[in-house]
Amino acid sequence: MAHQPRNLRRRSTISIPGQRQIMFFDYATTHTEAEVTTAGFFDTSRDNLTKDSIVDAVVDINGTPHRVVLRFTAVPTSGSVTVAIDGGLAAT
């Protein structure tokens, strides 16, 4: 079963003038953590995503459900959307 965009719901958006938008999402899925962190899993939602946006997810809801916080590390116009388990943004 593929990612269902309707299960990815935007909770809020922060817009700082001159910067990209950062969005916060809620997501629940029967997919495992390994599946949702695979490059390309969120490709069907690409048009609604921005780099460094955050997903508060509950994965594997029909098996061993657990919460994971993801951050979009790349949202290219072509190629795979990628995520990482979020441990906080590093200072640049």
MARSEFI-827871 format. One line per 5 residues: number of its first residue (from 1); their letters; for each residue x, y, z of C-alpha. Coordinates in steps of 0.25 Angstrom, whole numbers. Example, Ala and Ser with C-alpha at 12.3 -4.5 7.8 and 13.67 -1.06 7.14 Angstrom:
<atoms>
1) AS) 49 -18 31 | 55 -4 29
</atoms>
This chain:
<atoms>
1) MAHQP) 0 0 0 | 5 14 -4 | 6 27 4 | -8 33 5 | -7 48 4
6) RNLRR) -20 50 11 | -14 44 24 | -4 55 25 | -10 67 31 | -4 81 32
11) RSTIS) -6 86 46 | 1 100 45 | 10 108 36 | 21 118 41 | 24 129 31
16) IPGQR) 36 138 34 | 38 149 23 | 49 146 14 | 50 131 18 | 43 119 14
21) QIMFF) 31 114 21 | 32 103 31 | 20 94 33 | 16 85 44 | 8 72 40
26) DYATT) 1 61 47 | 1 47 41 | -3 33 44 | -1 21 36 | 0 6 36
31) HTEAE) 14 7 29 | 26 4 38 | 37 14 42 | 46 8 32 | 36 10 21
36) VTTAG) 33 24 24 | 47 28 25 | 50 22 11 | 54 32 0 | 42 35 -9
41) FFDTS) 31 30 1 | 25 44 2 | 26 48 -13 | 11 48 -15 | 10 60 -5
46) RDNLT) 22 67 -11 | 14 79 -15 | 9 82 -1 | 23 81 6 | 35 89 9
51) KDSIV) 49 86 13 | 51 85 28 | 36 84 31 | 33 75 42 | 23 62 43
56) DAVVD) 18 57 56 | 15 43 52 | 9 30 58 | 14 18 50 | 11 4 49
61) INGTP) -3 6 55 | -8 -8 52 | 5 -15 58 | 14 -8 68 | 10 6 68
66) HRVVL) 19 17 72 | 22 32 70 | 33 37 62 | 36 52 58 | 41 54 44
71) RFTAV) 48 65 37 | 47 67 22 | 62 68 18 | 59 70 3 | 47 73 -6
76) PTSGS) 52 74 -20 | 43 78 -32 | 48 64 -38 | 54 53 -31 | 51 47 -17
81) VTVAI) 46 54 -5 | 54 50 7 | 52 51 22 | 60 48 34 | 57 45 48
86) DGGLA) 57 59 55 | 67 61 66 | 66 76 65 | 72 85 55 | 87 88 55
91) AT) 92 103 56 | 97 108 43
</atoms>
